[in-house]
Amino acid sequence: MSGETGSTPAAAVVAPPPPIDLEAWAERNVVFSPQESEFHGPYNPNLFPYFTEILRALGPSDPCRIVTLAKSAQIGGTVLANVFTLSALDLDAADVLYVHPTTDNAQRWSKLKLEPMMRAIPQLDRAFPRRSRDGGDAVLMKRRVDRRASLLISGANSPASLSQVSMPRQCQDDLDKWENHPTAGDPERQADTRSAAREFAKIFKVSTPLLEPGSRIMRNFRDGTQEAFHVPCPDPDCGHYHALELGNFVASLEAGASPEEAHFHCPDCGQPIREHQRAETVRRGRWVASNPAAASHHRSFHLWSAYSPLQSWARIARAWLASRGDAGAEQVFLNDVAGLPYEALGEAPPWETLQKRAEAGHKRGVVPAGFAVLTIGMDVQGDRVEWQVVAWDRHARRAVVEVGVVSGHISEPDTWPRLDAVVRSEWRTEAGGRLAIDLAAIDGNAYTEDVWQWAQRHPASKVIMVRGVPGPNAPLIARVKRERRPDGKLRRYSARFYHFAADNLKLRLYRNLEKADPAERGAALFPAGLDAAYFQQLTAERRQKKIGKDGFARYQWVKAEHQANEMLDTMNQAEVAAIKCNVHTADEREWDRLEAERCGVPAAAQGDLEDLMGPIAEQPPVIGRPYSSGRHPAAMSERRRMKMW
């Protein structure tokens, strides 16, 4: 009896611990609130069968060191990252490094996402008590009370936070938004080295792809197993397994299907695969690797919205239809819905092609029919201000109306009245009416204080100051509230100074310049009579691969040597003004109203344009009452016009 009694604890001592099962841990511990998911309640693997294998790869039983997930937005990648992180702190008792694109992102995630999750899981709430003397509970550093595990939360923009630590578990979130540091180099390589000393480390790289070439997540996907989720044909006589691909889905729409009828088809037998069959086909799906030789080191997966019950195929179809022809909307669709990178055109078409195309264009100085919004971009140089008037229509098309120059430095008093005249100018429409400038955007980069002083002569609804910022992850438009002046004093700005994503707008423009059909959505129209210098400046920059001193590749826009680029800059500034006027987001009803008010034939003849306007290049036209009288050319008040937009 005593021998048997003694054998039981001995067996327990030598028995191996149960294998760590991340999916089982999620079922026991992850509960979604109604605010988090329409599928609220405990985590249900039957709803997301494609997560099972990814969670297994993230577990310690899979020999791979790196797991990569290239994905659509809002498809559950954050859930996987949270399960990987919190299960490691709970079961694996391992230190974890969680890296976000920026420290601000890291702090928000810690406060708004991590903290509620940890408090909702009893054993983690006990292991990581708030304000404990034994444990750590700082925003960016969490430590178990028993000192068996810790969580370090960092920003990729902070090299110091990625140094002097060695971590067996690591999550690199939103990887495509990570930017190289000017002195420390590539933060991804720096983060990877934090786990180099751990033989059995596990690194989870997850992101929605953004731009290609240059996408970090797609580079990692290609380095790994390149797994796609294959589903069977619903026809029992076929059963062919294949991935759900965007081109397959779009084919049904191009064949005339409505969004509600959008579907895939089996590439083997042609059988339609409809949305009501999705749950069953996905339940029977399996991951298939194109590069299985990488499995022992790096498993990589691609997943997009078509597999997810969180988004209907009809909604995907409507998003695709709405994005066609609009380069900016196309990128959002490819990134967020299809989980694919946007192929960035590194350069515009040859300038000679654009000039030849313009020979059949509209009359210079006249707004083409159907273009109801006018904006102007103004680029400030040392001895002049160059400007470009651009018209916009409901189909995301732009039409150059006129370009010109105001000589003199922006700080000179006699320059200001001539700049005022540009902003107050009105332009003839093909129907014989007149349109005023809706919004002017002037460059505030080199001569910020001087530009600011002039801009304040006008309402913020008429003139804004802008500054282009480089980088693929810059926000499209962001208000500048305050910054240091050269004398060190803090300047506070009213709501009229904005940064904009210069790289993003160049990509949009150059893709749209490829469209030779002037009726195509997003096309750029040019008037006859623009000289070669205009088109050379418009196409002056290229997106090129540069190898830094650290040996790593970066992509940046480079201007051709000795080539001016003012027309490219003013075009981008004019588009910033157009975005502020909501030209890309206004609905059909708003456009109907705008066209009715602005594009119709006026009651009385307007006279010939040349009779009304002097030479435009040096002395811009001033027609009718200045806008400060409170009347729009379409007889709308300034307040009503801005409310409409």
N, C-alpha and C positions, 0 to 999 in steps of 0.2 A: 504493500500500500504506500509506504513511504517512498519507495523507488518510483512508483508511478506518479506520485504527487510531485516529486522533484523534477520529473521529465517534462512536465507541461510548461513551466516557465522557461526552461532551457530551450525548448523548441520554439517558443515565442521569441526568444532573443535572436536566434539564428534565422528565423523565417524572414524572407525579403519583404519589404513594404509593398503594398498593392501598387500596381502601375498608376501613374498619374494620367487621368482621363479628363482633358479640358472640357469636352462636351458634357460629360456627366457632371462636372463641377458647375458648368453654366446652368444646367437643368435644376440643380439644387439651390443655386444662389442668385441667379439673375432674374429679376422680376421687372417687367416694363410697366410703367404707369400709363394711364390714358393719354397723358400729355406727350409721352415719348413715342408711342406707337399705337396704331389702330389695332394691332394684335397685342393688346395689353395682357399682362399676366406673366406666369413663369415662361422662361425661354423654352420654345418648342422646336426641336430639331426637325420635325416633320414639315414645318413651314419653310425651313431654309436648309434643305438637304445638301446643298452645295457647300455649306460651311463645315460639314463633318470632316472631310478630308483635310481642309485647311487647318482646322483645330488639331487634328492628329499630327500634321506636319509640325505644328508649333509645340507639340509636347516633347518631352525628353526621350520618348521611345523611338522617334524618327531620327535617323543619324544626320540629317541635313543640318547645316549650321545657319543658313540664311533662308528665310521664307519671304517671298515678294508677292504682293497683291496689287496689281494694276486694276482700277475699278471705276465704275460710275460714282457720282456723288450720291449720298443718301441711300446706299445699298446695304449698309451694315458693317462697313469696314471698321468703324469706331467700336462696334460691339465686339468684334474679334480682338481688336487691340486691347480693350478693357478686360476681356476674359483672359487673354494672355498675361497681362500685367498683374491683375489681382489674384489669379490662381497661383502665379509664381510667388507672390507675397504670402499666400495662405498655405499652399501645399508644398511647394518646392523650397520654401524658405530661402529664396535667392534674392540677391540685390538686383534691382532693376533700374535701368536708365531709360527715361522716356523723353524723347527730344521732339520739340515742336519747331516750326519755322522761326519763330521769334520768342523772346522772353515774355512779351505781352500775351501771345497765344498761350504760352505755358501757364502763366498766372491765371488767365481766364478759365482754362481747362481744369486746373487744380481746384479753383473755387466753385465753379458752376457744375462741373461734371464729376470729378473724382470724389470730392468730399461727400456729396449725397450718396454715391455708390458705396463708399466705404462704410457710411453710417447705416446703410440698409442691409449690410451683411454682418450678422451678429459677431462671428468670430474675428472679422477684421475690425469691427468697432472696438472689440476688447483688445486686440493686438496693437491697434493704433489709437489709443485714447487721446482725446483732445486735451491740449495743455497739460500733458503728463510730465512729471519730473523724470520718470524713467525712460519714456519714449520721446520721439521727436515729432512735432506737429507744425513745422513751418510750412509756408505755402509751397515752396519748391523743394522741400526735403521732408520725407516721412520715414520714421524708424520704429520698428516693432519694440515693444517694451522689453522683450526677451533678447533683443539685439541680434536675432537670427536673420533678419532681412531688413532692407531699406529701399526706399524709392527716391531717386534723384530726378527731378523734373527740370529740363533745360531748354534753352532756345538755341537754335543753330546759329543765330547771329551773335552769340556770346561765346567766343573761343575759350574764355576762362572757365565757363561752366562745363566744358567738355574736356578739361585737363585734370590730371592728378587723380583719376578714378579708374578702377578696373571693374567691369561689370559683366557677370555671366549671362544676364538677360537684358535685351535692349529692344525698344520700339522706336522706329524712326517714322514719325507721322507727317503726312502732307509733304512728302519728300520733294515733289516738283516745285514747291515754293521755297526751298532752301536756296540761299544765294551765297556765292563765294565771299569770303571776308577779304578785304583789301590787303591785310598783312598776314593773317593766319592761313589763308588759302581755302581749300575745299572742306567745308564742315562735315560732309558725309565721310570722307576719308578719315578725318579727325575722330568722328564718332566711332567708326569701325575699329580704329586702333584701341579704343577703350575696352574692347572685348578680345583683343589679339592674344592676351596672355592666358585666356581661358580655353582649354582644349575642347570642352563640351558646351561652348556658348551657343546661344540662340538669339538671332537678330531678326526682327520682323520689320520689313520695309513696306509701307503702305501709302498709296497716294492715288489721286485722280491725275491722269496724264494731262499736261498742258500743251507744250510746243515740241515739235520735232523738226529738225534735229535739236538735241540738247536736253531731252527729257531724261531725268535721272531714273524715274520708275520704269520707263521702257527699256533703258539700258540694262537695268537689273533684270527685267523680265526676259530679255534676250539672253542674258548670261545663265539663266536658270533653265528649268525643265520645260517652260513655255506650255503650261497646261491650259486647255480649254475644256469647258464643261459640255459633254456630248449628250444629247437626248435621243431617244429612239423615235422612229417614224411611228405614228399611231396606227398605221395599217398593219394588222397582225400578219399579213402575207409578206410584208416587207421587213419592218423592224430595223431598218438601217440607222446606225448611230451617226450623228453629225452635230456640229456646234451651231448654235443660233447666231447667225451673222447679220450685220446691219444691211449689207447689200441684198441679201435674200429677202429681208423684211421690206425694204424700200421697193423692191421689184413689184410687190403687190400694189403699192400705191401708184407707181408709175404706170401700171396696167389699168388704172382707173378705180381701184378700190377706195371706198370712203375710209376715214379714220376708224370708224366702228367696224369695218370689214377687214382691216389690215391683218395680215397673217404671214406666216412663214410657209415654205413648202419643202417637202423632202427632196434633197438633191438627187436621190437615186430613182424614186418612182414618181415624183411630182405630186404626191398626195399633200393637200393643204393641211397645215397645222394651225388650228385656231385657238383663240385665247382660252376657251372653256376646256381645252385639252392640256393647257400648260401645266397645271398642278401635277397631273398624273405623269406626264412625260418628264418633267423635272424630277419628280420623286424617283423615277427609274434611271436617272442620268448618272454619268460617271465622268471623272476627270481623265483626259487623254493627253499625254505629253508628246510634244514634237521633238524634244531633246532629252530623252530619258537618261542619257549618260550622265547628266548633271545631278541626278537625284540624290546621290550620297552627300553632296555638298550644298546644293542650292535648288530649292523647289520654288517655282514661280507660277502664279495663277493670274488669269484675266477673267473678270466677271463684269457683266453690264446689266442694265435695267430690265432687259427683256426676260431675264430669268426670275426676277423678283416679284413677289405678290404685292410689293409696296407701290408698284406703278403699272397701270393698265397699258395694254398695247395701243389702245385708242389714244391715250394721252401721249405716248411716244410718237405716234403717227402725226398727231396735231403739232407737236413740237418740231418734228422734222419739216413738215409743210411750212410752218411759220418761219423757219430759219433759212429756207432756201434763198440764195442770192444776197443775203446780208452777211458779210464776212464776219462781223462781230457775233451775230446770232449763230452762225454756223459753228464758230469755235465753242461757244457755250454748249450747243447741242452735242458736238462730238466729245467734249470733255465730260460734261456732267451727266449726259444721258447714255451715250454709247461707250464711255470709258476709253476713248481713243484720243491720241494727241492730234492737235491741229497742225497740219503740214505747213510750215512757214515758208513762203516764197522768199528767197534770199535777195531777190532784186526785182525791179519793175520790168515791164517790157521795154525794148529799145525805144529811146526817145523819138527816133525817126518814125516808128510805127504810130505813136500817139499823135505826132504832128500831122502825119498823113491822114489819120482818122479824123482830125479836126477840120480838114478842108471841107468836109460836107456838114460841118456843125452849124449851130444856130448863129445868129448875128451877134457880134461882140457888143457888149453893153446892154443887151436885152435879155430879160428873163424868159426862158422857154415856157410854153404852155404847160400848165399843170404843176408848176413849181411854185409853192405857196409860202415858203419861208426863206428869208434872206439872212445870212450871217456874214461876218467879215473877220478875217484873221489879220493881225497886224504884228510885224516883226521889227523890233527896234535894233538898229545898227548905230554905229558911232556918229554917222553924219546924215542919217536918213531914217525914215520909217517906211517899210514896204508893206503893201496891203493887197488883199485878194477878197473879192466878193464872190460868195458861193450860194447858189440856190438849192433847195432841197424839196423832194416830193415824197408822196406816201409810199413809194416803192423803194425807199432807201437809196434812190439815185441822187447824185449831186451834179450840178451844172455850173461850171465857172462862168461868171457874168463879166467880170472885169478885174484887171490887176493894175496897180499903180504905185507911185512913189511920192512921198512928201519929204522934200529935202530939209535938212537942218536937224540938229540934235534935239532929243525929246525934252531937254531942260530949257531950251531957248523959248522965250515968251512968244516970238512971232511964229513958232512952229505950231503952237497950240491951236490957234484959230483954224488952221488948215486941217489939222487932225479932227477938230470938231466938225468941219465940213464933211469929212469922209463919213463920220458916224451918222450925220444928219442927212446924208444923201438919199435920194429916191431914184428908183430904176424902172425903166419902161418895161412893161410886159408885152408879150406877143399880141395879146388881145387889145392893147392900147391903153391899159391902166398904168398905175404906178405903185411900186412897192417900196416901203422904207426898210432900213436895216432893222431886223428884230433884235439882234444882239451882236456886239463886237467883243472879240477876245484879243487882248494885246499882251505881247510878250513882256513879262516882268522879271526876266532872269538877270540880265547884265546891268540894267539901270533901274533897279527896283524902286528906289525912293523917288526918282524923277517920274517914272511911269505912274507911280501911285498918286503923286500930286496932280498929274493931268487927269487920271481916271476919275478922281473925286469930283471933277467938274460935272460929271454926268451921273444920272441915277444908276444904281447897281443893276437895275432891270435893263439897262441899255449898254453898259460897258463893264466887263470883268477883266481882271488881270490874271494871267495864267503863266505857268512855268512847267515845261516838260521835264519829267524825271525818267531816267533810264531803268532798265530791268524788266524782265518778263512778268514779275509778280507785283508790279506797282498797281495800286487801285486805279481804275479807269479815270475817276475824278475824285479828288479829296480836297476838302476845304482847308486852307491854311489860316489858322486862327491867330498865331503869333510867331515871331522869330526875331533873332538878334539883328540889329542894324550894324553896319560897319563900325559905328562909334561905340558899340557894346550895349546900347540901350535896347530895351525890349519894345518892339513895335507890335501893337495889337491891331489886327485887321478886321474890318467889317466883312459882311458876307459877300465879298466880291473878289477874293483872291483864291485861286485853285491850282493845285498840282494836277497834272494829267499824265497818263501812261503813254509816253511818246513812242516806245517800241511797239506797243499794242496798236496804236493808230497807224503807224507805218505799215504794219503787217496787213491791217484791214485795207488800207488804201492800195497797196501794191497788188493784193489779190483782186480787188475790184478793177484795177487798171487793165487786168488781163481780159476783161469782158469786152469783146469787140462789138456785140450787139447793143446799140444804145437803148433798146427797149428792155433789156434784161434787168432784173432786180439787182440793185446795187451798182449799176453801171455808172461810170464817170463820163460826163459830156463836156466837150470843149468847144468854144466858139472858133469860127474861122478868123484867122488874122493874128493869132498868138505866134510870137517868133520862136526860133529854135532855143534861145536862152531860157525861155519859160520851161520847156519840156526837159531840158538838160538839168535845170535846178530841181524840178519835180521828181526826177529819177536819180538824184545825185548820190544816194546812199545804198549800201549793200549790207546785209546781215552776214557776217563772216565769222569763221571759227578762228579763235586766237589761242595760242598756247602760252600760258603764263610762265613766269620764272620758276614756279613750283612744278612745271611739267603738265599741268592739268588744262583741259580745254575749256574755253569760255566762248560764248557767242555774243557779239556786240555789233552795233550798227556803225559802219565806217563810211565816211564821206570820201568820194573820189578826190585825189590830190588836185589842188588849185581849182576846184569846182564849187561855186556858190550853191547854197541850198535853201535860199529864202522862200522860194515858192513851195517847197515841201513843208517848211515850217508854217507858213501862213495857211496852207491847206489844213494842216493838223489843228491849228488854232481855230480856224473856221469850223472844223468839226466839233471841237470842244464846245463852242458856242451853240452849235446845233444840238448837241447832246443835252445841254442845259435847257434848250427849248423843247426837249422831249420829241424831237422829230423821229427817233427810232422806236418810240414806245407809244405814241399817240394812237388811239384806236380809230377805226374807220369813220365813226360818227364825227370825231374831231376833225379829221381830214376833210370830210364832206363839208363841214361848216367853214373851214379855212378856205377851201377852193371856191365855195359860193361867195365868200366875202372878198376874196383877193384876186381870183383868176378870171372873173367874168369880164365881158365887154362893158366899158364905162358908158354912161348915158350920153356924155358929150365928147366930141373929138378932143384928143389930147394934144394934137400938134406933133410935129416931127421931133424926134429925139435930139437931132443935132441943133435944132432951133432952141432947145431948152437947156442944153448942156454945153459947157465949154470943154476944152481939152481935159481929159480925165487924168492923165498920168501925173501932171504936176499940180493942177488946180482942180480938185474934185468938185462935182456938181453940188449945188445947194438949190433945192426946188421946194417951193411952198413954205409953210410955216415950220419952224424948228419943232422937233418932237416935244420940247419942254413946254409947249403950249398945252400939252395934255391930250392931243388928238392924234390918233393913228390914221394913216391914209385911208383905211377902210372904215373910218368914223367910229372906231372903238376907243374907249378910254384906256389909258395905260394899265389901270388896275384891272379892268375886265380882261384885257389881253393876257396879262400874266396869270390871272386866275384860270383862264382857259387852258393855258399850258401847264 
